[in-house]
Amino acid sequence: MVDYFKPRFLLGLTATPERMDGRNIYEICDYNVPYEISLREAINKGVLVPFHYYGIYDETDYSGLHRVKDRYDEKELTETYIRNPGRYDLIYRYYRKYGSQRALGFCCSRVHAEEMAKEFCRRGVAAVAVYSNADGEYSEDRQEAVRRLKNQEIRVIFSVDMFNEGVDIASVDMVMFLRPTESPVVFLQQLGRGLRISKGKTFLNVLDFIGNYEKAGRAPLLLSGENSFFGKVAGEGGRIAYPDDCIVDFDMRLIDLFAEMNKKSLPVKQQIRNEFYRVKDLLGGKVPTRMELFSYMDDDIYQYCMKHARENPFRRYLEFLNDLDELSDDEREVFSGIGREFLALIETTDMQKVYKMPILYSFYNHGNIRMAVTDEEMLESWKEFFNHGTNWKDFSEGISYTDYKAMTDKQHLSKAKSMPVRFLKSSGKGFFIDKEGYALAVRPDLEPVIHKAAFKAQMKDILEYRTMEYYRRRYASE
């Protein structure tokens, strides 16, 4: 839809920039973000209420459960929960301990939500289950359940994912995580259901029932404003600062559990490979391009890759795919020759500034790759790039739009030749060379490979990814 319309000005507003489907919403606006407010800032400024987070030890054993698409098998998880009467008692006991007028409990399945509502009703706490196509004895229509919770006709709503986004119950004073916290995005969205300001509400109680599941104890790190908990130690929340008036408290038994689990964690290299296969599975078995892996990769793992060049698959993606035996026959042909070296150069060439991109795009030429580019062809690509969106801001530091528009073609071309052209000629294995009558050329021995479809696809993918990564990095630094 965004691509279909051609507005003179496009403004995007969202309370949930991190999406549950894994897509990167910042790509839509090329990482041009005029304003944002973090969870820490919102609480410190009084826009949201503080949280009192309690990590509660849960004896449920997850070690024998199968994982499907990086999630625990729903049926197995549900059976594990509903056949454990002691877990109902545990949840009810802590619900009573901390007290609540209006609570939300997040469950792993429809059956789990039904059973939780049933067990709370048996114990004298009015509760309902809410999920899509509800037809259970304790289920209720979402709007009616919300109305009844607001009026205190019921005390708890147990749901699956229907309350992650777009639900306004400001008076909720407790949220309970009753399933493994496997996604930072889901964790924060569900937490957010209870952080709204309401009359008489001074904080939100958060009850997180934690067992020996994967990623246990890491999600609370997000409460401090961290944008990644990949590679961090489970349960280290006590060593970092949280927003004003917030509490994070773990049952002491969890500390021992986290220490034991950290000893068993997978090597980083294997975690990156597992993430690749998760994204591949998400794409229906299609090998992801760099851009697809960038869009769908867990942000924690991606951030780690950016900080550790040796483990970063984006720096030499064909080698990464070759190690996994994921190259197609056409890609393997490119990989076995000089095309591989050229692609590796444009994958890894230093890019503190974005100036090299329009030069490389002039060679790519929308898929009709050139062996050499003239001044006019380079200028056309250069201006096309910097005229797009707000790319003009990267033309020079502190430049205004008025000054940019006043630039002459001669000034544009001078900038292109004095910086990126010069650096490309001095980089790598001499792939970029001078040629009489042209602004820049590539070595003649590249000609046999540049017309191969696999080479064109790889070059396009690299340029799109590196451009987007540049703007992501610029946004992060701001």
C-alpha positions in Angstrom: 0.0 0.0 0.0 2.9 2.4 0.8 4.4 1.6 -2.6 1.1 2.1 -4.4 0.4 5.7 -3.2 2.7 8.6 -4.2 2.0 11.2 -1.5 3.8 14.5 -1.4 4.4 13.9 2.3 4.1 10.7 4.2 4.0 10.6 8.0 4.0 7.3 9.9 2.8 6.9 13.5 3.1 3.7 15.5 3.2 2.6 19.1 4.7 -0.8 18.2 7.6 -0.3 15.7 8.9 -3.8 16.6 6.5 -6.1 14.8 5.3 -9.6 15.8 5.8 -10.8 12.2 9.5 -10.0 12.4 9.3 -7.4 9.6 11.4 -4.3 10.0 8.9 -1.3 9.9 11.8 1.2 9.8 12.6 0.1 6.3 9.4 1.7 5.0 10.8 5.2 5.9 14.5 4.5 5.3 15.1 4.9 9.0 14.0 8.6 9.0 12.6 8.9 12.5 11.8 12.5 13.6 10.8 11.5 17.1 10.5 8.5 19.4 10.2 7.9 23.1 11.6 4.8 24.8 10.0 2.8 27.6 12.5 4.3 30.1 11.8 7.9 29.0 8.0 7.3 29.1 8.1 6.0 32.7 10.6 8.6 33.9 8.4 11.4 32.4 5.3 10.1 33.9 3.6 9.1 30.6 3.5 5.5 31.8 3.3 4.0 35.3 6.3 2.2 36.8 6.4 -1.6 36.9 7.1 -4.0 39.8 8.4 -7.1 38.0 8.6 -10.4 39.9 10.3 -13.4 38.4 8.7 -16.4 40.0 10.3 -19.9 40.0 8.2 -22.4 38.2 9.1 -26.1 38.5 7.6 -27.0 35.1 10.1 -29.0 33.1 10.5 -27.8 29.4 13.5 -29.9 28.6 11.5 -32.7 26.9 9.3 -30.4 24.8 9.8 -30.1 21.0 10.4 -26.8 19.3 8.7 -26.0 16.0 9.7 -22.8 14.1 11.7 -21.6 17.1 8.7 -22.0 19.4 7.6 -24.7 21.8 5.1 -27.1 20.3 1.7 -25.6 21.3 0.0 -28.9 21.9 2.8 -30.3 24.0 3.1 -27.1 26.0 -0.7 -27.0 26.7 -0.7 -30.6 27.9 2.2 -29.9 30.2 0.4 -27.0 31.8 -3.1 -28.4 32.1 -1.9 -31.7 33.6 -0.1 -29.9 36.4 -2.5 -28.9 39.2 0.4 -27.6 41.2 1.0 -24.9 38.6 -2.6 -23.6 39.0 -2.0 -23.3 42.7 1.3 -21.5 42.2 -0.2 -18.9 39.9 -3.3 -18.4 42.1 -1.1 -18.0 45.2 1.1 -15.3 43.7 -2.0 -13.5 42.2 -3.4 -13.3 45.8 -0.1 -12.3 47.3 0.3 -9.2 45.1 -3.4 -8.5 44.7 -5.3 -7.1 41.8 -8.5 -5.4 40.8 -8.1 -6.0 37.1 -5.6 -8.4 35.6 -4.6 -9.9 32.3 -3.0 -13.4 32.0 -1.2 -14.4 28.8 -1.5 -18.1 27.9 0.0 -20.4 25.3 -3.2 -21.6 23.7 -7.0 -21.5 23.6 -7.3 -24.6 25.8 -4.8 -23.2 28.3 -6.8 -19.9 28.5 -10.0 -21.9 29.1 -8.4 -24.0 31.8 -6.9 -20.9 33.6 -10.3 -19.2 33.6 -11.9 -22.4 34.9 -9.4 -22.8 37.7 -9.6 -19.2 38.9 -13.4 -19.4 38.9 -13.2 -22.6 41.0 -11.1 -20.6 43.5 -13.6 -17.8 43.7 -12.0 -15.3 41.3 -14.3 -14.3 38.5 -12.4 -14.8 35.2 -13.0 -15.4 31.5 -11.0 -16.6 28.5 -10.8 -14.5 25.4 -9.5 -15.8 22.0 -10.5 -15.8 18.4 -13.7 -17.8 17.5 -14.3 -18.4 21.2 -16.7 -21.2 21.9 -15.6 -22.5 25.3 -17.6 -22.7 28.6 -15.5 -19.9 30.1 -14.9 -17.9 27.0 -16.4 -14.5 26.2 -16.5 -11.9 23.4 -13.5 -9.6 23.6 -15.5 -6.3 23.8 -17.9 -7.8 26.4 -15.0 -9.1 28.5 -13.2 -5.8 28.4 -16.4 -4.0 29.5 -16.9 -6.4 32.4 -13.3 -6.1 33.5 -13.5 -2.3 33.5 -16.6 -2.5 35.6 -15.0 -5.1 37.9 -17.7 -7.7 37.2 -14.7 -10.0 36.5 -11.2 -9.8 37.9 -9.1 -11.6 35.2 -9.0 -12.0 31.5 -6.9 -14.9 30.2 -6.0 -14.6 26.5 -3.6 -15.9 23.9 -2.5 -13.1 21.6 -5.6 -11.0 21.2 -4.5 -8.4 23.8 -1.0 -7.9 22.5 -1.9 -4.7 20.5 -4.7 -2.2 20.1 -6.5 -2.8 23.4 -7.1 0.1 25.9 -7.7 -1.0 29.5 -5.8 1.7 31.4 -7.1 0.4 34.8 -5.3 -3.0 34.4 -3.0 -3.3 37.5 -1.4 -6.7 36.9 -0.2 -8.7 33.9 0.8 -12.4 34.3 3.1 -14.2 31.9 1.9 -17.8 32.0 3.9 -19.2 29.1 7.6 -19.0 28.0 8.7 -15.5 27.0 10.3 -16.3 23.6 9.9 -13.0 21.8 11.1 -9.6 23.1 8.5 -7.9 20.9 5.6 -9.9 22.4 7.0 -9.4 25.9 7.0 -5.6 25.5 3.6 -5.5 23.8 2.0 -7.6 26.5 3.7 -5.6 29.2 2.4 -2.4 27.6 -1.2 -3.5 28.1 -0.8 -2.6 31.8 1.4 0.5 31.8 -1.2 3.1 30.9 -2.0 5.7 33.5 -5.2 5.4 35.4 -6.8 7.1 38.4 -5.6 5.6 41.7 -3.0 3.4 39.9 0.6 4.0 41.0 2.4 1.0 39.5 1.8 -2.2 37.5 2.5 -5.7 39.0 4.2 -8.1 36.6 4.2 -11.8 37.4 6.5 -13.8 35.2 6.4 -17.6 35.8 9.8 -18.8 34.8 11.0 -22.4 34.3 13.9 -24.0 32.4 12.7 -22.9 28.9 15.0 -21.4 26.3 15.7 -17.6 26.7 14.4 -17.8 30.3 15.3 -14.7 32.4 16.5 -12.6 29.5 13.4 -10.7 28.5 13.4 -8.4 31.6 16.6 -6.8 30.3 14.4 -5.1 27.8 12.7 -3.3 30.7 15.9 -1.2 31.1 15.8 0.2 27.6 18.3 -2.4 26.2 17.6 -3.0 22.5 19.2 -6.4 22.6 19.7 -9.2 25.1 21.5 -11.5 22.7 24.7 -12.8 24.3 23.8 -11.4 27.7 23.6 -13.6 30.8 20.2 -14.8 31.9 19.0 -13.2 35.1 21.5 -10.4 35.1 18.7 -7.8 35.5 19.8 -6.9 39.0 23.0 -5.4 37.6 21.4 -2.9 35.3 19.5 0.3 35.8 15.7 0.4 35.4 13.3 3.4 35.0 12.4 5.4 38.1 10.5 3.7 40.8 10.6 0.3 39.0 11.4 -3.0 40.7 12.8 -6.2 39.2 13.0 -9.1 41.6 13.9 -12.8 40.9 13.2 -15.7 43.2 16.6 -16.9 44.5 16.0 -20.3 43.0 16.0 -18.8 39.6 19.5 -17.5 40.0 20.8 -21.1 40.2 18.6 -22.1 37.3 20.0 -19.3 35.1 23.6 -20.2 36.0 23.0 -23.8 35.0 21.2 -22.9 31.7 24.0 -20.4 30.7 26.5 -23.3 30.8 24.4 -25.2 28.3 23.7 -22.3 25.9 24.6 -22.9 22.2 27.7 -21.3 20.6 27.0 -18.0 18.9 27.9 -19.4 15.5 25.2 -22.1 15.9 22.6 -19.6 17.1 23.2 -17.5 13.9 22.8 -20.6 11.8 19.6 -21.6 13.6 18.3 -18.1 13.0 19.0 -18.4 9.3 17.0 -21.7 9.2 14.2 -20.1 11.1 13.9 -17.3 8.6 14.2 -19.8 5.7 11.3 -21.8 7.2 9.3 -18.6 7.6 9.8 -18.0 3.9 8.4 -21.4 3.1 11.7 -23.0 2.4 13.1 -20.3 0.2 16.8 -19.4 0.9 16.6 -15.8 2.2 18.4 -13.0 0.4 20.5 -10.6 2.5 17.5 -8.2 2.6 15.1 -10.9 3.7 17.5 -12.1 6.4 17.9 -8.5 7.5 14.1 -7.9 7.6 13.2 -11.1 9.5 16.3 -11.8 11.6 15.8 -11.5 15.4 17.1 -8.1 16.2 19.2 -9.3 19.1 21.1 -11.7 16.8 21.5 -9.1 14.1 22.9 -6.5 16.5 25.4 -9.1 17.7 26.4 -9.8 14.0 27.0 -6.1 13.4 29.4 -5.9 16.3 31.4 -9.1 15.6 32.7 -9.2 12.0 34.0 -12.8 12.2 30.5 -14.1 12.9 28.7 -11.7 10.6 27.1 -13.6 7.6 26.3 -10.4 5.8 30.0 -9.6 5.1 30.5 -12.7 2.9 27.0 -14.1 2.4 27.9 -16.5 -0.4 30.6 -18.1 1.7 28.0 -18.4 4.5 25.5 -20.1 2.2 28.2 -22.3 0.8 29.2 -23.5 4.3 25.5 -24.5 4.8 25.3 -26.1 1.3 22.5 -23.6 0.4 23.9 -22.3 -2.9 21.9 -22.9 -6.1 23.8 -24.3 -9.1 23.9 -20.8 -10.7 25.1 -19.2 -7.5 27.8 -21.9 -7.1 29.1 -21.1 -10.6 29.4 -17.4 -9.5 31.0 -18.4 -6.2 33.7 -20.5 -7.9 35.0 -17.6 -10.0 36.1 -14.0 -10.0 32.5 -12.9 -9.4 32.8 -14.0 -5.9 35.8 -11.8 -5.2 34.0 -8.7 -6.7 30.9 -9.3 -4.7 32.9 -9.8 -1.5 34.6 -6.4 -2.2 31.3 -4.5 -2.4 30.0 -6.4 0.6 32.9 -5.4 2.8 34.1 -2.0 1.4 34.2 0.6 4.2 31.2 2.8 4.2 31.4 5.5 6.9 29.6 7.7 4.4 27.0 6.6 1.8 28.8 8.1 -1.3 29.9 4.8 -2.8 26.4 3.5 -3.2 25.2 5.8 -6.0 28.5 5.0 -7.9 27.9 1.3 -7.5 24.3 1.7 -8.6 25.5 3.4 -11.7 27.3 0.2 -12.6 24.3 -2.0 -11.7 22.1 0.2 -13.9 18.8 -1.4 -12.9 20.0 -4.9 -13.8 21.7 -4.0 -17.1 25.2 -4.0 -15.6 27.8 -1.8 -17.2 31.6 -2.4 -17.6 32.2 1.4 -17.5 30.2 4.5 -16.7 30.5 7.9 -18.3 30.3 11.2 -16.4 26.7 11.6 -17.5 25.7 8.1 -16.4 27.4 8.5 -13.0 25.8 11.9 -12.5 22.3 10.5 -13.3 22.7 7.7 -10.7 24.2 10.1 -8.2 21.3 12.6 -8.4 18.7 9.8 -8.5 20.1 8.5 -5.2 20.4 11.7 -3.3 17.1 13.1 -4.6 15.3 10.1 -3.1 13.5 10.8 0.2 15.8 12.6 2.6 19.0 11.1 1.3 20.1 14.7 0.4 20.9 15.1 4.1 23.9 12.8 3.6 25.3 14.9 0.8 27.3 16.9 3.3 27.1 17.6 7.0 24.7 20.4 8.0 23.5 21.1 4.5 20.0 22.5 4.1 17.5 21.4 1.5 17.7 24.8 -0.2 21.5 24.5 -0.4 21.3 21.0 -1.8 18.8 22.0 -4.5 21.1 24.8 -5.5 24.0 22.5 -6.3 25.1 22.4 -9.9 25.8 19.3 -11.9 29.4 20.3 -11.9 29.5 20.4 -8.1 27.7 17.0 -7.9 30.2 15.4 -10.3 33.2 16.9 -8.6 32.0 15.5 -5.2 31.5 12.0 -6.8 34.9 12.0 -8.4 36.9 13.4 -5.5 35.6 10.9 -2.9 34.0 7.6 -3.8 35.5 7.2 -7.2 39.0 7.8 -5.8 38.4 5.4 -2.9 36.9 2.6 -5.1 40.0 2.7 -7.4 42.3 2.3 -4.4 40.3 -0.5 -2.8 40.4 -4.3 -3.1 42.2 -6.1 -5.9 42.1 -3.3 -8.5 38.6 -4.1 -9.7 37.9 -0.4 -10.4 40.1 1.2 -13.0 40.5 4.2 -15.2 39.3 4.0 -18.8 39.7 6.7 -21.4 36.4 8.5 -22.1 34.7 7.2 -18.9 34.5 8.3 -15.3 35.2 4.8 -14.0 35.4 1.2 -15.2 35.8 -2.3 -13.9 38.4 -4.8 -14.9 37.8 -6.5 -18.3 38.0 -10.0 -16.8 34.6 -9.4 -15.1 32.7 -9.2 -18.4 31.9 -12.9 -18.7 30.2 -13.0 -15.2 28.3 -9.7 -15.1 25.6 -10.9 -17.5 24.8 -14.0 -15.4 21.4 -13.7 -13.7 22.8 -15.0 -10.4 25.5 -12.3 -10.4 23.0 -9.6 -11.1 20.7 -10.8 -8.3 23.6 -10.9 -5.8 24.8 -7.4 -6.7 21.3 -5.9 -6.4 20.8 -7.6 -3.1 24.1 -6.3 -1.7 23.5 -2.7 -2.8 20.0 -2.7 -1.3 21.1 -4.3 1.9 24.2 -2.1 2.4 22.1 1.1 1.7 19.5 0.0 4.2 22.1 -1.0 6.8 23.8 2.4 6.4 20.6 4.2 7.2 19.8 1.8 10.1 23.3 2.5 11.5 22.8 6.3 11.1 19.4 6.1 12.9 20.9 4.1 15.7 23.7 6.6 16.2 21.3 9.5 16.4 
